[in-house]
Amino acid sequence: MNRPTVTTDSAWQFPTPEITTLGNGLTLWYFAMPNQHMTSFNLMLPAPLAGEPASLEGVGTLALNASDEGTLRHPDGEITELLELQGATLSGTARFHYTTFGGTAPSTHLADTLPLFLEVLRQPAFAEQDITHHIEALTASFDSRLASPEASNRMAMRVALFGGDHREGRPAAGTPSTLLAITPDDVRAWHSAHFRPEGATLLVAGATAPDDSIRLLESWLGAPELKPDDSPADRQHPSVVVVDRPEAVQAVISVGLRTPTRTDPRWAGLRIAGHAIAGAFASRLNLELRERLGYTYGVGGGIAPGLREGLLTIGGSVRTEVAGDSVARILDGLRLDAPLTDAEVDDARAYLVAVAPLANETSSDITAQACALAAAGLDPSFLNEHFAALTRVTASEATAAWREVVRPEQLTVAVTGDAEKLTPALTALGLTPQVVDLRSWS
Amino acid sequence: MTQPPLTFDLASTRLDNGLEVIVAPDADAPGVAVNLWVEVGSADEVEGRTGFAHLFEHLMFQGSENVASGEHMATVEAMGGTVNATTSTDRTNYFETVPRGGLELALWLEADRFASLAITPENFEAQRQVVKEEKRQRYDNQPYGDLLELLVAQHFPAEHPYGHLTIGSMAHLDDAALDDVAGFFRSWYRAANTSLVLCGPVTPDEGVALADRYFGALPQLPATPRNLAGSVATLAPQTTTVVRAVPHSLSYLSWDLPIASHPDMTALDLALMILADGPSSRLHKSLVRTGSAAHEIHGAALTHRSAASIATILGRPTEDTSTEHLAAAIFSELDRFIQDGPTGSELARAKAQSESDDLWGLATTTGRADAINEYRQLYGSPASINDHLSDVAEVTAEDVARAAAQWLRPNNAHQLHYLAEDAR
């Protein structure tokens, strides 16, 4: 049987939302998705963790996690039960530059869910026992992340890239010493200062438009009290850090670098190069370390966009005995001595463009993507321009973009595993590993 | 509760060689999901070869007559598709979702490996190492990484089909040989042991014609019967205590449940949600919210097709509560639940959450295609996917109480006390 050829479908476009600016300064983006039985809604609040008092870090996350435990009108878990009865769930994430808070509900229940969501946004009770419960939960979660090889590796990478003196270098959800200092009044103060409609964007995607709730949304008033300084951290010297897990059978390796982001003219080239080098299953690094050498279950990563900067993270878990060789091979691969070929770039481009409709299939996919754009101050049409840019990138442009941005001498390496074995292996590569102790935050 | 909001049109047929083909047309979907279930899993492994079904799944990406090693994944990615495979106790699934224009190539890639798998010694050895790294990454190098293995060992003797993990043991992975591959392929990877679901912008006529074009030449061989049910008894309830270098101690309680397709399973899923899912669940309210015994409580069900499934309730005790005390507190709440049943509000909330979970599971063509194959395997008919929402809606409080009384009695619980070496 002959190998069939692929016929190309017409170019897919990121959906265009209906955009409404309400009288209270809240912007609403609605994406009509008639076939989605579950609706997703997500509020992008300009509430940056950069504004958290250093001694109370984690207060921004607590304000999210504790808010749906009870409201003034429906205290002590009543609001949670009302949301559950709609099949709705809420969740949020507080980030260095902004906070998102939203949820999902069956499209048929959106009109009954949004008023409950608004009640949570406007009048959380923040009862003492709920704050105490969530402080304990975040403290336990910190301990769990310290114990996790992957999470502790990410923690070490952040502090190496952004510095322990900068908010972005420290754990987003706080550390035990800061969490245990937080009182319900601190949480209320953070909420009152930042949970305001002016400058926020509410994104809704699903089969049902939020028309019934517009008047209610407009009755929510106020502007954020503060505009915290969320300027990026100074560049840190590249380093090689080791998180010690004595007798660990694997080493978690990551290589990191702060990079340009979406607005850089090289962005499309960087995305394509990242996919070809590490992102794809058939990437150079995965084929070598997994398929040829059997060192790892998989190597992956690439460059992710951020609000002002992007972040390169590439790595995987390998058995301890081959950790040194794996780091050497990953660093070699990132040097891109052999330029990307036309075939590699064509495959990466084809993937990044053609996978978009699948990657944006659900209502949550759309609101998550749109939220990131809204936070960056970009129009939803940005993605379509990005797809067009991807189609124009040549192999030499992608290679040049990567070599300009991913300078080998600028890369930071973090390895989590048995330091007694890893330190000599890394030293043998000519690196200068330092063992870092993340428990100092406990 | 709303009425079940959706029904899927399904067309199913069986090719002459025994391959079942199910087409779920969805003209507006962004791609076509191709989903193959092979009726073989870790429960079918022979003594001394645990982990082989999963290792074999890896080998299916290592090349066939017209496809080079790794080319299957690379080709699907390069057409903008997603692709993977997984192995469980009861089945191995292979799936990709591709733009409509790539459907024929996806089917050709699948059919080529089902017709002519070709493994070299080098590829075999590399994948053995990859799978060992997968085991280290998922289990051996993780805190609490042996929790599942301990749970399974409480319920099943080692010789039971479900008495070992799908990932297998390092020793057995080391013992696996290239010579085992051809026999496993011949025994299990038959058209009559396989079902193909196509979900997306493809009509039933198109889908069946394409399946026949690409898979019709697979040989006609009888289905290989699985030999699982009832041969080895499960173990009596037992208590196990281990000490590990983990951040928190846990009480891990578990019960034998019926097989996955048993009518009580719907009520039992709701019972577990009411008891232990989320901040308004019974156990959270009584033991976490009050701060009396636990910091967190979660419930789950591990389903099996042919012998006991397992229900679990996991609790993380407060600093001044022992895991035994937490277990006793959970049992006491459970007794009350069995006695009184759920309240109307508890049942309504659990049903609403269950409906949302189902709708999410069906929101992508990838998820829907896999769910259709799962319903086909469990209930014998793919169309039973259309009954699940109404089955949930019809469960009564009495059904939940009766199912809990039958299956979740405290004196039938296994207890695993997983103690932190240095509790904070």
Interface residues (C-beta under 8 A of the other chain):
Chain A: M1 R3 P4 T5 V6 T7 T8 D9 W12 N35 Q36 H37 M38 E69 G77 T80 E81 E84 L85 Q86 G87 A88 T89 T104 A105 P106 T108 H109 Q129 T132 H133 E136 A137 A140 D143 S144 L146 A147 S148 P149 A248 V249 Q250 A280 F281 A282 L287 R290 E291 R292 L293 G294 Y295 T296 Y297 S317 V318 R319 D346 D347 A350 Y351 V353 A354 V355 A356 P357 L358 N360 E361 T362 S363
Chain B: T2 P5 L6 D26 D28 A29 P30 G31 N66 S69 G70 M73 A74 E77 A78 M79 G80 G81 T82 V83 T97 P99 R100 G101 G102 E104 L105 L107 W108 A111 E125 A126 Q127 R128 Q129 V130 K132 E133 E134 R136 Q137 D140 N141 Q142 P143 R213 Y214 A217 V246 P247 H248 G278 P279 S280 K285 V288 R289 G291 H295 E296 R316 S345 A348 R349 A352 Q353 E355 S356 L359 W360 L362 A363 T364 T365 T366 R424
